[in-house]
Structures are given as C-alpha cells and as structure tokens.
Amino acid sequence: MKVAVYYNNKDVRIEERPVPAISDGEILVKVIASGICGSDVMEWYRIKKAPLVLGHEFSGVIEKTGKNVKNFKIGDRVMVSHHVPCMKCHYCLNNHHTACETLHKTNIEPGGFSEYIRVPKINVELGTFKLPDDISFEEGTFVEPVGTTIRAQRLANLNNNQTLLVIGSGISGLMHIKLAKSKGVKKIIAADINEYRLNAAKKFGADFALDANQDLIEKIKEINEERLADLVIVCAGAMPAAKQAFQCVDKGGTIMFFAVPKPDEHFEIPINDFWRNEIKIMTSYGAAPDDLKESLELIKNKKINVADMITHRLKFDEIQKGFQLVAEAKDSLKVIVYPNK
C-alpha cells in the first residue's frame, strides 16, 4: 500500500509498505479522506520522531474485521480516533481524559496518511464511530478536530453571556468561532495578522475581526463597552499571540491555550495582576470519546457546518503541496487528501 512518510515539512514522501495484518480484536480501515492538521506541520513537535506516517483526522470504510469484533462489520463507514484514554485511571475518573497515559501511548498503524490502517483493539472499542449516512467522508475528517474544540470550550466554561476573543483564525480558530456561534455566544472577536483568515472569521461567525498588529486592547475596549474579553482562546503558536492573550483578558476572565509556543520559548506571566483579578490560565489537548460523540451529533444535525471550511482537495501524491499550504498558513483553511485516489 502507499503511505506518506513525513521527514520534515518540505520532505513528505510517498512510499510503499505492506498492508498491516490485524488480530482477532482489530479492524482494517480503508482510508477515504484525511485532513492535514495544523499540528502535523509543527516541526518542533513532529521532527524528533521522524520519519513517520502522520494523519489523525480521517474517515474510511472497514475492509476487514477480526473474529472477535462484534460491533462493526465490513463496509461500515467510520471515523477513528488515533488516541484513546483507558477510562479507568485517576485522570480519566476525574475528567482529565487527555492526560491519561494510555491516551498518549495508543495509536493506529501506521497513520491516517496511508491507504489502509490497522485499528488496535482498544481503539476499536473506545475510539471507532460509525458515520451516519448523512455525514460525508469529508465531514467525517472534522469529527476529531471539532471534538477538541468542544472539549476546550467546556473546560473553559464558555457561556453565551461572555465576550470571546479567538487569537488566530486558522482552521482551529474558525472551528472555535463556529462552535461558539452555535451556542449563541454574545460577542465573538477574532484576531489574526492575515487578511484572508480575518475575512474567513467574519464569514464564519465572528462579530468583529481585528488585525492583531494593531492595539488590540484599545480596539476590544472600544467594541466591548470598555471591557476586555471574558475568555481568550489562543489558536496560534506564535509568541506574540501568547503575549497578547495576557493583555486582552478581562478581570475574572480565562485564557485558554489551545495552541502553545515552542518549548524553548519563554515569557513572563503577570501573576500579581492575575492574582488580584482572579484570572485563570488553562490548557486543552485532544478529545475524549464523549467529545467525539458530541461532535458527531453536531455535524450530523447541521448545528455546525464544516464542509464550507474545506479550501483544498488533493490527490494523495499531492500531499507535499498540502503540507506546504498548511505550513505557510496563508490562503488555505482545511486541506484534505484522498489516500486511495
């Protein structure tokens, strides 16, 4: 079978590997559509494990099932979560599923950028979901990323009486905007340095789209009755974005780091100001099974439209172009490749 092997953002090669063999509790999935995530092009995060086959936003059809698999059959349309929690440990029992050691160790073989994947038994049981007939394979690639936004907003206790600031209007920022809009959030502000993405933010539900190069503090106060944002969700890994979040959060507010700066980049937290004003700093990583179930329902019931965020559909041998588009972060939003085309 063909796989796309990641060496670095500028070197993604189509190579041949054997189709994985499955055991009694596993399934083999033929990958139909696979999205390139922003985390796939974070070289500081990925390159230390290269070469490897990436891809975790995918959907497909079950090609084979092990003899002990009861809940799925050949021909089922599915999406599969690459990481799954154990649901039994201290962290899972206290609703910190994405801190679970099992979640960080589990994975599919070899990755979503391949023609076929082997789904281990635990992923079959806790991370494989049938796609309803009215969800396309393309829409199925959004179940995991939308699930991550659902989790982040729940952890941050976003409600519709708040003013939300999303810093970074790439695909993750836009999903946060769409999700917040579906909840009826009172005021949604987007910030970015890219005009294309600011226009996308306005199109997809932001009440205001601000150039992050300007004085955000004054602009936010101007449109928010002299207050700053109740919740700031950081969806850009650049250091200026992190620093702006600290400046733009209101008293009693929360900063949610959905994206983070590089590990070797450091900055000071104005902890004395935050202490006096009861400001929270939070993080969110990944999605748990319940987040994915909620995501499926939202997409199925058209509460959140995901298909209109797809800007590029590429053949599998064009995946290098896809990585380039996502890494450049200019005139693209969601890039999808088709491993069996």
N, C-alpha and C positions, 0 to 999 in steps of 0.2 A: 504494500500500500504506500501511498505518498504521504509524507509528513513535511511540515515546515519547521526547520530547525533554526532556532534563534542563537546567533553568535554575538550580535550586537544590533543596535537599531538599523545600521546600514548594511548588515550582513545576515539576511534571513534566507536560508537555502531550502529548496525542495529536494528532499532525499527519499530513498526507498527503505522501508523497514518491513519485517513480517507483520501480518495481521496478528494482534495479540490472541493467545489462547485463553479461554475462560474456564473457570472451575464451576462446581455444582451450584454455588450460590450467586454467581455473577451473570452479567449480561454483556453482550457486544452491541454497541450502537454505531450505526452508520451516520456520520455527521453530515447534516444537510446545510446548516448555516452556522457561522461562527463569527462573533463580533470581536473587534480589536479594542481592548480596554486601555484606558489611559495608563493603568498600572503596568501593562505589557511593555510600554516604552520607557518606563523609569529605569534607566540603565544602572543607576546605583543600587537598585533593588534586585534587578534581574541578572546582571552580567556576572556576578560572583558564582552563579550556578550554571552559567552557560558552558557548553552548548546544551540546550534543552528545547523541548516542544512545549510552547505556551498554549494559551487558549482556554478560557473558563466561562465564556458566555456563549453557549452553543445549544443547539437543538438537533434532533435527528430521529431516526427510526430504529427500533430494536431489530437487529439482524439475527441474533442467536440468544438463547436463554439456557442457563444451567438447569439441570434436572430438579433442583430444589427451589427454583424460583416459582412462586405461586401467584404473585400479584401482577405480573407482567407477562406479555406474550409477544411472539414475533409479529412485527408490523405495527406495534404500538408507537404512536408519536410521543416523544418525551423531551423534557429538558432535564439535565443532570447537574447537580451541584458538585463541584470538584472537591470541596472541603465540607466535612460534616462533623458535628460535635457528638460526643458519646451519649449525652442526655442523662448521665448518671453521676458525674463528678461534682465536687463542691461548686465549681464555677457554673456548670450547667444548671444545677439546682437553685442557684442564686441569680439566674437570668443573665449570666455573662458567658453565653454560649461560645462567642467568638474568641474567648480567652482560653477555651478548653484545649488541652494538649493534643487530644485526638483530632480536633479540627485542624490543627497546624501540621499534623503528620499524615492525614489522609489525602489521597489524590487519585485521579483517574490515570489511566495509562494509554497513550503517552501524554496526551493533551488535546484540547479542542481543535488545534490546527493540524488535524490529521483526518484521513478518510474514515478510520474506524477507531473507536476507543473501547478499552476494557473497563467496566464499571465494577469495582470491588463490592463484596457482599454488604458492607456497612453503608456504602453509598447507594446501593440498590434499595436498602431498607429505609434509609433516612433522607436520602438526597435525590431520589428519582421521582419525577412527577409527570403524569400523563398530560399532554396538551389537549385541551378541548378542540373540537373540530373548527371552532370559530376563532382560534388563535393560530396565525400562520407560523411557519418555522422562523421567519424573520422576527416576528413579535416574540417568539419563544426565546430569542437571544437576549431579550431585555428582562426576563424574569429575575435573573440573578442580580443585575445592577439595580433594578428598581427595588428589589428586596433590601439591598444595602442602604438605600435612601430611606426606606420605610423604617429600618432599624434605627438609623441615626436620628431621624426626627422624633421617634418615640422616646429614645433615650434623653433627648434634649427637651422633652415635654412641650413641643411646639403646639400652640393653640391658635385659634382664629382671631384672637384679640391682640395678637402681637404684631410687631413690625419685624419682618425678617430681612436680613441682608445676606445675600449669597455672593461671596467673593470668588470669582472665577466662573465664567459662563460657557465652559466646555460642556461635554455631554453630561458629566455628573452634576454640574451646577444646574443645567437645564432640567434634569430629572428632579432635582430638589424643587425647582420653581414649579414644575408641573404638578408635583405631588402636593406642595403647599397650596397651590391654586385649587386643586380638587378638594382640599379641606376647608376652603373659604377663608384662608388667612387674610387678615385685614389689609396689610400693606406689604408688598414684596418688592425689594430693591435688589437689582443686580449690579455688579461691578466687574469690569474687565478692562483690559488695555487694547482689545481687538474689536474693531467696529463691526465686523461680520458677526461675532458672537454676541455683541450687545444688541444688534438687530434681532438675532435669534431669541435672545432673552425676552425682548419686547413681544415678539411673535408668540412665544410660548407661555406668556402669563405674567411677566414682571410688570409692575405698575410704573417702575422707573428703572432706567438702565443708565448707569453712570460710568464715565471714563475714570478708571482707577488712578490715572495720572494726575487728576485734579485734586483739590482739597475735599476729600470725602466727608470729613467731619462737618464742615460748614454746609455742604450740599445736603447731607442727610438731615441735619437740623432744620434746614430751610423747608424740606418737604415733609418733615415729621414733627411739626409743632415744637421745635426747639429741643426735641429729644433725639437720642441716638437709637440704635437698633436693640430690640429685646433679645434677639437671637442672631448671632453671626455664624454662618456655616462657611468654613474655608474649604473651597474646592479647587484650589491652585497650590501647587507645591513650592511656589517661589517664595523666597524670604520676605519680599515686600508685602505679599499678601498676608502672611502671618502677622507682621508688624501692624498692618492696617487693621486687622481684626481687633487687636488690643486697643486701638484708638477709637474704634467705631461702636463699641458695645456700651449700652446704657447701664445705669445703676440697676442692680438686681438682675442683670442680663446674663446670658450664657454665650460662650464661644465654643463652637463645635468644630474640632479639626477632623474633617472628612478626608482631607489631603494634608500631607506634612512636608516640611522642608527636608533636605538631605541630612543624613545622620551627622555629618561633620559641620553642619551649620548651627550656630548657637545664637540665642538672643536673650535679653533680659525680660523678665516678667515684672510689671509694676505691681508687685504683690501688696504693697502698702495701700495703694489706691484701690486695688481689688478687694482687700480686706475690709476697708471702710464702706465699700459699696456693694458687698455681697455678690461679687461676680464669680461665676463658675467657668472653669476651663474643662472641656470634655473631649473625648476622642470616640470614634466609632470605626470598627473594622468589620467588613464582611457582612454576612447574613446567616441566620439560623433557619431551620426548617419552617417555623411558623411565619417568619418574614417572607419566605418564598411562597408559601400558601396564600398569604395576603396579597402578594404581588400578582400571582396568577389570577386571583379574583378581580383585582383592579383592572388588569389588562383585558380579561375576559368580558367584564361588564362595561368596558369602554369608559371607565372612570378616569383613565389616563391614556392618552393616545401616544403610542411610542413610534409607530411607523413613520410619522412625519419628521422624525429626527434623523432618519437614515439619509445620508448625503452621498454615499458611495457604495456600490455593489460591485465586487471584484471577483474575477476568476481566481482559483487557488494559486495559479502560477504568477499572479499579480500581487501576492501578499507583501512583497518587499515595498511596492508602491503604497500599500495600505499602512505599513509601519511608518513610512516616511510622512504620509499625510497626518497620522495621529501624532507623531513626534513633533512635527512643525507647528501643529495647533493653530492653523490659520483659517483656511476656508473649508474646513470639514467638521462634521459633528460625529455621527455614527458611521463607522466603516465596517462593512460586513463582507466576509469571504465565504466561498462555497467550496469546501474541500473535495466534493465529488463532481465538480464541473471543471 
